[in-house]
Amino acid sequence: MSERAGMFLSRLTIENFRSCRDAGIDLEPDITLLVGENNAGKSNVIEALRLATTPLNPKSTRWFDESDRSHGREHEVVSFGLELQ
């Protein structure tokens, strides 16, 4: 195994974002695959990652919207957590 320079995103946590009510995804330094049935939430994880890592990008075409809150939890806080290693 070779030495790695720098940091990488090792974990993403998502609360009350679309179908991800309380999700924690461990990420690998080389590649992480999201696998699941249609409509399982894979795209929601990617969208959460995109929103969490580029919230101030002026070229962004996607911003958080109130409709992104989990169904039935519209008054709950939405949060994204990023852990670096």
C-alpha positions in Angstrom: 0.0 0.0 0.0 1.4 3.4 -1.0 1.6 6.5 1.2 -1.1 9.0 0.6 -0.6 12.8 0.6 -3.3 15.1 1.9 -6.7 14.4 3.3 -9.8 12.7 2.0 -13.5 12.8 2.8 -14.0 9.6 4.9 -17.6 10.0 6.0 -20.7 11.8 5.1 -23.7 12.1 7.4 -27.1 13.3 6.3 -30.1 14.2 8.4 -33.6 15.0 7.1 -32.6 15.5 3.5 -35.1 13.9 1.1 -35.2 10.2 1.8 -32.0 10.3 4.0 -33.5 10.9 7.4 -30.5 9.6 9.3 -27.7 8.3 7.1 -24.0 7.8 7.5 -21.9 6.8 4.6 -18.3 5.7 5.0 -16.1 6.7 2.0 -12.9 5.1 0.8 -9.9 7.1 -0.3 -9.8 5.5 -3.8 -13.3 4.7 -4.9 -16.7 4.3 -3.2 -19.7 2.7 -5.0 -23.3 3.4 -4.2 -25.4 0.4 -5.1 -29.1 -0.1 -4.6 -32.5 -0.5 -6.2 -34.2 2.3 -8.1 -35.6 5.0 -5.9 -33.4 3.8 -2.9 -31.8 7.2 -2.4 -28.5 7.0 -4.2 -29.0 10.2 -6.1 -30.0 11.9 -2.8 -26.7 10.9 -1.3 -24.8 12.4 -4.3 -27.0 15.6 -4.2 -26.3 16.0 -0.4 -22.6 15.5 -1.0 -22.7 18.2 -3.7 -24.6 20.6 -1.6 -22.3 20.0 1.4 -19.1 20.5 -0.5 -20.0 23.5 -2.8 -22.5 25.6 -0.9 -20.9 28.9 -1.9 -20.0 28.1 -5.5 -21.4 31.0 -7.6 -21.6 28.7 -10.6 -23.8 26.2 -8.9 -27.0 25.4 -10.6 -28.5 23.6 -7.6 -29.3 25.2 -4.3 -31.1 23.8 -1.2 -34.9 24.2 -1.4 -37.5 23.7 1.3 -38.9 20.8 -0.7 -35.6 18.9 0.0 -36.7 18.3 3.6 -37.6 14.7 4.5 -41.3 14.1 4.0 -43.0 14.3 7.4 -40.1 16.2 8.9 -40.5 19.5 7.2 -40.0 21.4 10.5 -36.8 19.4 11.4 -33.3 20.8 10.8 -31.5 19.4 7.7 -27.8 18.8 8.3 -24.8 17.5 6.5 -21.6 16.3 8.2 -18.2 15.8 6.6 -15.3 13.9 8.2 -11.8 14.2 6.8 -9.0 11.8 7.3 
